[in-house]
Amino acid sequence: MLQLYQYYYPDTYQQSKASVKVASLETYSEKELEFLTLLDEQFFPLPLLLAESERISYIPVEPLGTSWYYDNFEELGATEKFLMSLIHGLDGDTWNDLEGELEQDFPPVASYVNYEKLSQECKKLRGTITHLPIALDMLTQSTGNLWLDISYENDIVDAHWTVEVIDTLRESYTEAQTILQKYRQFTDWLDRDTANCIKVVRLWNRCKETNPKIHNHYLVA
């Protein structure tokens, strides 16, 4: 690990007075912890390592994406329930309850939509609604970004301490921040005015898949 410290921060490494001694094979030296702190502050989060200070053989990647799949539906906010209902095609009673919470009357919602068509339709529009595909990808853990698509049930245990892996994690983390920003803009837009949920439903319905294949997903590729 000290070789990685020298590689990424050669000047800081040379100027550091931190000890390289370790109390045991299971702990980090002061100099290694110094390097981990720099990574945590400037590259990507390493809260587990810094909290425990116990040596592990791989880089712990903490999921940044939504954990809604594991939350109680009734504990979600109204707009969160709205998005999850779109994705999972929940029954009419659920939509009736949502209409009460959001104080909106929704048109009938298509059970299946064509994702490619939805993405193309969003590109024709302006404003925050264009982030709908990003929101859907976030909630289905299909952004293509490793920080956003993993979960605690499906984590990464082969991120070894190499330059290649660190560079990949750093680049992916930067990309994840951009995706998260757009996702939050979209959910904030729904929260500010629940009438925007109607706009989403209308866009969704325009992309209805009239002949969906047997599929366990709300979207048809």
BAKOL-729725 format. One record per residue (C-alpha): residue in one letter; x, y, z. Coordinates in steps of 0.001 Angstrom, whole numbers, plus 524288, in hexadecimal, padded with zeros to 5 digits. Layout:
N
AXYZ
...
//
This chain:
221
M800008000080000
L80B468093280299
Q80F36807957F462
L801C580CB17F0AB
Y803B58182B7F9EC
Q8108281B537F30A
Y80A18819F97E5B8
Y7FE87823147E82C
Y804A882CA87F1C5
P8137582C4D7EFF7
D815FE8398A7F647
T80CDC8373E801B5
Y812CD829E7803D2
Q8208582F548045D
Q81CAD83A2980DCA
S814C583161816BA
K81A2182E9982445
A810078240682713
S814FE816F682BD7
V8154480B15822EC
K814FB801B182E72
V809037F927830AB
A804567F41C83DC1
S8002B7E7588376B
L7FE087E16882A06
E7EF9A7E4BF82B5C
T7F14A7F36382CCF
Y7F6467FEA382484
S80214806F582735
E800908158182981
K805E58181381BF6
E7FC4280EB5815A2
L7F1068151581CF3
E7F5FE8222D81826
F7F4EE81D2A80A35
L7E7618177580C84
T7E2DB82486811E4
L7E79A82B5980590
L7E05E821887FD16
D7D4158236780534
E7D4CA8322D803EE
Q7D8E28334D7F5B7
F7D5A4826B57EE63
F7CA2481F1E7F3FD
P7C47F81C158017E
L7CB008121C80A4A
P7C2F88136A816C9
L7C3EF8050A81A5E
L7D2C2804D181A02
L7D45C811878215D
A7CA6180DD882BB2
E7CFA78004882E71
S7DE098023182AFD
E7DEFE7F396828B4
R7E67C7EEB481CF7
I7DE887E8018126F
S7E3597E28E80599
Y7DA627EA647FCBA
I7D4E87F8137FB38
P7C7757F8BA801A0
V7BDC27FEF27F832
E7B236804CC7FF78
P7A57B804E87F792
L7A108812A67F41A
G7945380F057ED5D
T786A280DCC7F296
S782F08030C7FC06
W7746A804537F964
Y7737D7F60D7F5A5
Y775E97F2D8803DB
D76D937FD6B80A07
N75F987FC4C80E9A
F757248021F803D0
E74E3C808ED80D7D
E759CA80FEE8139A
L75D8C8167F806CB
G759BB8246380379
A74E73826D47FA24
T756C1829C67EE2C
E75F6C81E257F14C
K7535F815817F186
F74F4A81B797E49B
L75BF5817BB7DDD9
M75C2380A207E3A6
S74E058080F7DF78
L751A280BA07D184
I75CE38021E7D197
H755DB7F6B67D7B0
G748757F8B67D1A9
L7418C7F8557DEBB
D732F57F60F7DFC2
G727F07FFD97DED2
D7260A801017ED7A
T733FE805B17EEEB
W731DE810087E47C
N725518145B7EB1C
D72CAE816427F7CC
L7374C81DBE7F0A7
E72D6E826D17EA79
G728FC82A4D7F81E
E736BA82C9C7FD20
L73AE8834957F160
E72DB683B367EFAA
Q72DE4837F67E133
D7252982FF87D833
F72D738272A7CFA8
P72970821E77C26B
P72A5A8130D7C101
V738B180F307C140
A73EA6806347B702
S744347F9BF7BCCF
Y74F1D7F8937B2CE
V756C7802CC7AB83
N761978021B7A189
Y76DCA8075B7A802
E7746C80B2C79B50
K76879812D37971E
L7678B8192E7A478
S775B981D6D7A3C0
Q773C6823027961C
E7678A82A5B79A3C
C76ECD8305D7A5B7
K779658355C79C94
K76EFB83D1779552
L76AE1844237A1B2
R770C784EBD7AA09
G771C8850637B889
T772FC847267C3F2
I769B383CF37BE7A
T774B8838DE7B557
H77B0D832677C135
L7702E8283A7C229
P7786981D477BBFE
I78336820177C5CE
A7798081F067D0FF
L77483812107CBBB
D7825A80CEF7CA51
M78589811267D820
L779DE80A357DDE2
T77C4F7FDB27D653
Q78AF87FE067D8C7
S78DD07FE0A7CA43
T7959580A977C86C
G7A1A7803387C417
N7A926809BC7CF25
L7AF05800797D917
W7AD4E809BF7E4A4
L79ECC80B3B7E1BE
D79B2E7FD8B7DD4B
I7A0F37F57A7E849
S79A337F2C87F537
Y79E297ED3A8025C
E798847E04E7FDAD
N7A05A7E0E07F10A
D7ACE47E7B67F48E
I7BA6F7E7F17EE82
V7C5197DFFD7F514
D7CF367DF7A7EA36
A7D32F7EDCC7E98E
H7E19A7EBA17EBE5
W7EB5D7F5F17EFF2
T7F0DF7F9107E281
V7F2678058D7DAA9
E7E9108007A7D054
V7DE497FD7E7DA1A
I7E00180A377E18A
D7DF6B812147D4E9
T7D32C80AC87D0B2
L7CC7F80D0E7DDC6
R7D04081B5D7DD96
E7CAEB81D977CFE8
S7BE828160E7D2F1
Y7BC7781D9A7DF9C
T7BD6382A917D862
E7B36A825A97CE85
A7AA99821137D995
Q7AA4982EC27DF60
T7A55B834317D26C
I79AC4829CB7D183
L796B982BF37DFA8
Q795AA83A937DD72
K78C5D838A77D206
Y7849A82E9E7D99A
R782EE837D37E51C
Q77F10842E37DC0E
F7746F83A237D6A0
T76F05835C07E3CB
D76F9D843BB7E8F1
W767F2847F77DCE9
L75D5383E237E035
D75D41842387EE7B
R75BF3850B67EB5C
D74FA184EE17E34D
T74866841EB7E33C
A741CC846147D68C
N74EAF842607D04B
C74B2B834437D338
I74017835BD7C964
K749E583A237BF21
V7520082E0A7C1ED
V7463F825027C08D
R7427482B2C7B397
L7504E8298B7AE75
W7509981BA67B39D
N743D58184C7ACD7
R748A181DC379FDF
C753138134E7A029
K749DB8080D7A300
E74E0B7FADA79DC3
T741EC7F55D7972E
N747337E7A479586
P7508D7E5177A0C6
K758017D8707A156
I756E87D0317AD79
H75FE37D7D67B61D
N7623C7D9A67C493
H765AD7E7D27C2AF
Y75D657F3D87C0A6
L7654B7F7B57B4B4
V766567F0BE7A7BF
A7732D7F2A67A09F
//
